[in-house]
Amino acid sequence: MSEFGRRTFVASAAAAAFLAGAPGSSEAADLVAGNLPDFHPALKDELTFPLAWGTSPIRDFRAWRRAARSTVEEHLLVDRQHGTPYAPEFTPGPPGDSCTRELVTVSLTRFERVRGTLLTPDGPGPFPAVLLLHDHGARFDIGKEKLVRPWYDDTRLASAQAWADRYFSGRFVGDELARRGYVVLCLDALGWGDRGPLAYDQQQALASNFYNLGSSLAGLMAREDARAAAFLAGLARVDARRVAAVGFSMGAFRAWQTAALSDDIAAAASVCWMTGLKDMMVPGNNTLRGQSSYYMLHPGLARHLDIPDVASIAAPRPMLFLNGAQDTLFTADGIRVAHDKLRAVWRSRHAEERLRLKTWPDLGHVFVDRMQDEVFSWLDSVL
């Protein structure tokens, strides 16, 4: 474990056995089938999302954005970190394919330093840039390495290549973006790579301990991602007007969330994470396990806003949402509800052409090469 990970976790051998995946099939079935209270339909009925655009009494869109963003930030339970110096440290790596490669260590909060990978295309710049946000996947030994080929660690390279083969058609998405002329920044979220490895069954305890300390695991990740966007936009090599957030799975959640919370993001592409909340809270859904859900749970926020309502704070900036119809993590109804809400917001801003919603009928929870190519082409068109 790296010096970063040693500061954060002390994992037992028993806990480490859970590293590669979720609970066993019988245990998982019990968790996703039986954890809702008998009266959960009544609780759902009480969720009317009164602050949603179009439902809220606030009719001026800019005023609504300010109010909605403020409400989200109140539920992060982590203070803004604007006064914390980034104090970046850059460590050059060997040349990449038409790009330079660096490890960068920065302070995203006042609590600890975070290490990430930074790819810069060859040439004079300034360049458009992508904040690339890694997934969850119940795989914690690699974080940034899931998306940027790790030139600095052969063990992680083997693990990362297996991940890329499984979900990304063997590609490293960050390297592909750098070849196409984008500066790419990818950092570890708490629990992954240099900030772990966390074990699957440690997530719930970690989140609980954050709550006991008056803070939030999901809120920390949200604050860090917004700060990472500002750091990236502030680099001299980057055109600050052309910074996008891109992610798959939990990284997709992070991408639209960062666009909602940060004006440094000009566009966002989210692959395989968008749904209506009520349609996700149903027997059989992975969310009912808890555990990994805590990275995306802001307590009490659902009393005000649905999931697509939060993403709509980014309107009318360009946004791309891709889903797979065979994705077992999100119901077809949930995707439809979310897309309808998003479409209505962008339409109200006369900006429908800036919102792209697509469901691939033959794909599941993946970010394969043809989906990547669509994202790359879209980024070229909006940035």
N, C-alpha and C positions, 0 to 999 in steps of 0.2 A: 504494500500500500504506500502511496506517495506521502510526502510531508503534509499535503493538503488533506488527504484522507485520514491520516492519523490524528489530526486535530479535531476531526468531526465525529468519527465512529470508532467504536471498539466492538467488533462483531464476534460472536461466539461461533464455534465450529458448527453447532447445530443450526444456527441462523443462516450461516453461509450456505448450507445445503439447499436453501430456497432460492439461491441467487439466480438460477437459470430460468425460473418460471413461476407460475401461479400455483395455488394448492392443487392437490390431486383431483381427479374428475369427480369422485363421489362427494368429497368435501366441498368442491366448488359448486356442485349442483345444489347442495344444501344452502350454501351461502347466498346464491343468487335467487333461490326460490322462496326462502323462509325468513328473510330479514326485514321485510316491510311490516309495520304494525297493522293489525286488522282494520283499523280505522283510517288507513292511508288515503282512501278515496276522498274522505272528508277534508283531510289536510290539503290534498291536491285542489279541491274545489275552492279552498281559501286563497290559493295563489292566483291572483287576478292581474299581477304585474302592472300596478297602477301608474308607474313612472314611464312605461313604454311610450315611444313616440306615437302620437295618434290617440293614445288613451290619456296621457298626462294632460292636465289643464294648461300646461305651458305650450303656447302656440308658436312662439318664435324659436326656430330651430337652433340658432346659436345659443340662446338661453337654455334650451333643453339640453344641448350637449354639455354645457357647463354643469347643469344640475345633475345630469345622469353620471357624468364622470366623477363629480364630487361624491355622489352616493356610492359608486363603486369603490373609490379610494377610501372612504370611511370604513368599508367592510374588509379592506386588506389587512387591517390591524398592524401594519408596519408603516412607520413614518416615512415621509419622503426623505431622500438621501442627497438632495441637491448640493449640500454644503460639503460633502465628502470629496476630497481630491481623488482623481483617478490614479495619479502617480503611476503611469504605465511603465512597465519594464519589457523591452523587446529583446528576444533571443533569436537571431537569424538561424534559419535552417538551410538545407541544401536547396538549390533551385528546383522548382517544380516545372510542370509542362506549361510554358509560356507565362509563368508567374513566379514571384518570390514567395517564400514561405517563412513564417515567423511564429514563434510562441510568444504570446503576450500575457502579462500578468497585471491585473487591474483591481482597484477597489471599487466594486459596484455598490457596496454599503460600507458602513463604518465597522462592520463586524469581522470580515475576513477578506483575504485576497483571493482572487479567482483567476485560474489560468485558462487560456483558450488558444485557438489557432486563428491566424490572420493570413489570408492569401491576397496578394496584390498583383494584378496583371502587369506584364511588361509594358513599358511605354511611359509617356510623360504625365498622364492624368490631367486634372482630377477625373475619377471614374465614378460611375454609378456603383452602388454597394448593396449588399444583402446581409442582413442579420439572419443567420441560419440557426434554427432552433430545433434541437434534437428531440426525439420521441422518448417514450417511457419504455414500453416493451417488456417490462419485468426483467430487463437486462442492464445491470448497473456497473459492470466492470468497464464499460465503454460509454461515453456520452458524446462529446464532440467528435470522437473517432468514428461514430456511426455515419457521419456526413463528410468528414475531411480525412483523407488517407493519412494515418499517423506515421510520419517518417521517423519518429523519435522513439518508437517502442515496437519491437518485432512481435512480442506476445500480443499486444493490443492489435497489431496489424492483422494477425490471423483471425482474431475474434471479430474485428471490424469488417474484414472481407466476407466472413460468413454471414454477417448481418446484411451487408450490401447485397450479397447473392440472394438472400431470402426476401428482401423487401424492395430493393432498388435496381433490379436487373443487373446486379454486379457493379453498378456505378457508385462512385463517391460524388454525391450531388454538389458538394462544395467545390471540388476540383473541376467539375464540369462548368460551374458558374464562373470560376476564375478564368478558365479557358475562353469563355465567351465575353470576357471583358469586365467582370464585376469584382470589386473588392469583397471579400467574404470574411465575416467574423463569426466564429462559433465557439461558445463557452459552455462549460459544464454547469448544469443545474445541481443543486445540493443533493448529494446521494450518488452521483454518477462520476465515473472516470477519476480524475484527480481529487474529487470531493466525496469519494466513497472508497470501496463499493458498499452500498447499502444492501441489506438482504430483504427479500420480499416482505417477510412478516415483521420487519422492524418499522415499516412505514407508518402504521397506525399509532405505534407508541411515540414515534418521532413527532407526528402531527399533534397528538395529545399533549406532549410536553411543550410544544410551541404554544398551544392554547393556555396551558397552565402558567406559562410565562407571559401571558397577555399579548401573544403574537400569533403568527399564522404561517404555516409552511407554504400554502398557496400564495399568500400575500407577499412573502419574501421573494418567491420566484417572479411574481408580477413586477415588483419593484426593481429587481435585478435586471429583468429583460428591458424595462423602460430605460434604465440607466445605461444598459449596453447599447441601446439604440442611439442615445445622445452621445455616447463616447465615439461610436462609429461615425456618426454624422459630423463630429468635430475634428476628425482626422484630416490633415491637409491634403492627403491623397484622394479624398472622397468629395464628390459633388453633393453637398448637404441637401440639395433639393431633390435628389434622386436616390433615396435610401428605401429599400423594401424589406419587409419581414417575410420569411418563408419557412414553413414547417410542415411536418407529417405527423399525424396522430397527436400525441400530447404537444408536439411541436407546432401543429396546426392551431390548437387551442391557444398556445402561447403567441402565435403570429397575429391572430385577429385581436387577442387581448392587448398586445403591445400597441397595435394600431389604434385601439380604442383609448389607451392611456397616454400615448405619446404623439405629439405633433411632429416629432422627428421622422416618423414613418410616413412616406408618401404613398405607399401601396403595400398590399399584403396578399400573399397566396397561401391558402390553408387547404391541406390535403387530408381528408378523412378525419375531421373533427368538427361537426356542426350538427346541431339537433335542437329541438324544443325540449325543455327540461322535463315536462310532464310525460313525454313519450319515451324518455330515457329511464324514468323511475318506474319500471314495470318488471314483474317477475321474469327471471331469466336474463336480465341485463347485467353485464359485468360490473356496472357501477355499484350494485347492491353489495358487493364484497367489502366495500370500504377500501382499506389499504391504499392503492394507487389513486383512488378518487380524491384523497386529501390534497393532492397537488393541484387540483382544479376546483376546490371547494372554498368559497368565501362565505362564512356563516352569516345567514340572515339576508343575503343579497336577493334571494328569490322572492322575498316579500315585496320587492320593488321592481325587479327586472328579470325577464326571461333571458336565456343564453343569447339568442340572436338580437335581443334588445341591447345587450352590452356591445356586441360586435357592431351594431348600428351607430354607436358613438363615432365610429370612424368615417361615416358618410359625410360628404359624397366622394371621398377619395376612392381610387380604383381598388377593387377587391375581387379576388378570385377564390371560389369555393369549389373544390372537387370532392366528390364522394363516390364510393363503390356500392352498387346496388346489392352486392353479395356480402357486404360488410356486416358481420353479426353483432358488432358493437353498437350500431345505430339502426333504429327501425326506419322503415320507409316512411311511416307517418311522421316520425320525428324530423327527418330530413325535409319532408314536404312542408311541415309547419314552419321550420326555420327559414326555408327558402322563400316562402310566402311573406313572412315578416320582413326579411331583408329586402325583397323586391319592392315591397310597399314603401319602405323608407327611401330607397334610392329613387323610386318613381316620384315621390313627393318632393324631391330635390331636383327633378328634371335631369337626372343623371343615370338613367337606366343603362346607358351604354358603358358606364364605368363599373358596373357590377356584372360579373360572369358566374353563373351557377351551372354546374354540370354534374350529372350522375352517370357513371360508366356502368352499363347494364351487366357486363361480364366480369367485373372486377370486385375484389373484396377489400380487405384492409391492407393496401399496398400503395407504393409510390413507384410504379414501374416506369420503364424508359419512355413509353408513349405519353404517360401523364407528365413526366418530367419535361419532355419536349414541348408540351402544351404550356407548361408554366414558363419555360425559358422564352418561348415566342411571345407569350403574354407580357412578361417583364420587359422585353425589348420594345413592345408597342406602347406601354404606359410610362416607361422611364426614359 
